[in-house]
């Protein structure tokens, strides 16, 4: 069984978007039940207006994390004995990782993290990733400044940037189950994902880390493009092989 969480930079997205509905539907075609989850959003952030002040919002961290955790625990309670995998894309990946950290004693059987952001600051871009970005036709990327503004808009208070649950990559790996990192080839967020995957691997967490060729951020929200079925196929295969 899968509990699936869409993305949207913590400000948007819904159960109607392809990244939620299409992914959940396609994973369920194999007979595996899927619960798609929504969560409360923070205020819209105009990323192209860097001088616009970020203001605290009633739905700042940890509210969206609580929503995802509550949905996961509710599902686990409704289906006792079922093995449940928690997963999400983009902001949903961060929320899924953070909810797993908070689910002490009730950790999921597995974790799927698709093109997520797991650090409060965008890590340095490795040369191989930069080469993939330069060779692609994708020009819109998450810069370090945009990345930080999204993070600040999510937490609402700079003092919370040190909270490990706002930055899953810095939290203890003790409660992290086997994890699939599914990334886009030409996406600066891959730097955060791969760094987090390397850390979990060092600490003994079973990790599968891969990226989809010729893809960019958000490819699971574009079901008519080639990377989408390739990404869903990777998730299905990983779920089938999960111990």
N, C-alpha and C positions, 0 to 999 in steps of 0.2 A: 504494500500500500504506500502511496506517495502523498505527502502534503506539499503543495507547490505554491510559491510566492512570486508574484510578478515584480518588475522593477518600475522605474519612473522617477529616479533621482530624489525619492522621498516626497515629491510634490505632486506627482501625477500617476497615471496608470489606473486600471480598473480590471474587474473580472471579465469585461468584454473585450479587452485588448488581446491580440493574437498571442502575445507572450504568456498570457494566462490561459485563455480558453483553448486556443489551438494546441498548445503544448500539453495541457491536461488531457484534452480529447485524444491526442495521438498516443500519449503514454497509456491511456486507458484502453486503447484498441487491442492491446495484448491480453486483456482480461484483468489487468491490475487496477484496482480502485484508486482514484485520484481525487483529492480534496483540494480545490483551488481556494486560496486565501486572499482576502483583501485586508487593508489596515489603514489606520488614520494617517492622513498626510500633513506635512508641515506647509507653511505658506509658500506660495510661488516665489521663485527667485529669478529675477531677470539677469541671466549670466552675462549678457552683453553690456550691462551697466555696472561695472566693477565698483563704482563709488557709491552705489545704492547701499544704504546701511542695512545690515542683517538684524532683524528684530526677533526677540524670543516669541515663541508660539506655544499655545497650549498643547500641541501635539509633538513637541520636540522629544528627542531621546529622553527616556527610554519608552515612551508611549507606543511607537510602532513595534518595538521589540516585544513588549508585553502582548500586543495584539496577536503577533505571530506565535508567541509561546502559548498563549491561551488557546489558540486554534489547534495547535499541535497536541497539547495536553487534553483538550476536549475530544479530539479524534481518538487519541490513545485510550481515553476512558470509555468511549462509545464502542470501541472494538478491542476489548482486552485480549491479549494473547497474539494480536496481529503484529507482524514486524512492519514498522513504519519508517520510511525514508523521508527526511525533510530536505527540501531544496528550493532554490530560487534563482532568479536572474537579476544581475545588476544590483540595484538597491535591495531587491529581494534576496540576493545571495548574502549580503552583509547581514540583513535581518535574520536569515536562517542560521547563519553561523553564530550570531549573538544569542539567539533564542536557544541554541544547542548548549552554549556555555551556561545559560541560566537554568537549563533543564536538568540540574544535578540529580542523579538517581533515576532519571527517566529519559536518558539519552536515546536518540533515534538509532535505528539499525544502520543507517548510512546517511550521508550528507552529499547533496549535489549543489555545487557552487558554479554558476555560469556567469562568466565575465563580471565578477564582482570587484568591489573596492574594500579592502580590509585593513588599510592603514589610514591614519589621520592626515598624513601627507603622501603625495604621490612619490613612490620610490624612484630612484634614478632609472632611466630607460636603458636596458642592456643594448649593446651594439647590435646583436642579432635581431632584437625586436625593432629597433630603429630602422634597420635595413628593410625589414618587412613592411613597415609603415611607409618608408620612402619609395618602395617599389610598387606600392598599391595606388589605386586611384582615390583613396579615402583621404580627404584633406581636413575634415573636421575631427579633431581629437580633443580629449580631455587634457588641457594643459595643467601644470602644477597649480596655477592660480585658480582656475575654474574648479579643479578637484578640491582645493581647500575651501572655496566658497560653498560648494555643495555640502562638504562635511560640517562647516560652521553653521550652515542653515539647518542641518539635521540636528545637531546637538544644541544649538541656541545659546550656549554659554561656553566660553573658552576654557573654563575650569574643568569641563567634562571631557576635554580632549584627551586627558590622561586616564579616563575610565577604560579599562581593558574591554568592557563589553561594547563600547562605542568603536573600539578598534580591535576587532577579534584577533588580528595577527599578533597582538601583544599579550593576549590572555593565555592562561594555562591550557596546554593541549590535553590535559588529563581526561576530559570528558568528550573529546572529539572522536566520533566513530570513523570507520572507513569512509574516505571522501573522494569524490570525483570533482576535479577542477576542469571545467569545460570553457575554453576561451576562444576569442576571436583572434585571427592571425594578425590583423592590422588594428590594434587597439592598445593605447597606452595603459589602460587598466590591467593589461596582462602582466605588467611589471609588479603590481601589487599581488595579483593572483599567484604568479609563479614563485614570488618570494615567500608568500605564506605557505604554499605547497612544500617548498624546500624545508621550511622550518618544521612543519608537521612530520615530514618524512624523517628528519633527523631525530625527532622525539618519539619515533616508533609508531606513528599513526599510519595505517595502510592508505597510501595515496596513489591515485591515478590522475595524472596531469596531462592534458592534451589540448590542442587548438584545432579549429576547423580551417582548412585551407581556403584562401580567397574570401575570407569573411571579415566583417567589421563589427563594432559594438552593436548589440541589439539584434543580431541576426535571427534570434528566436522570435522576434516580433515581425518577421517578414517571411511568412510561410510559403510564398510563391517563388522565393529565391533559392538557389541550389544549396547554400550552407544550412538552411533550416532542416531539411530531411536528414542531412548528414549529422547534424547535431543531435536530433531526436534519436537517430540510430545508435549513436554513441551512448546516450543515456539508457536506451533500452538494453543494449548489450551489457553495460555495466550493472544494471539492476538484475539482469538474468544471472550474472556471475557472482553477485554479492553473496558471501558466505552466510 
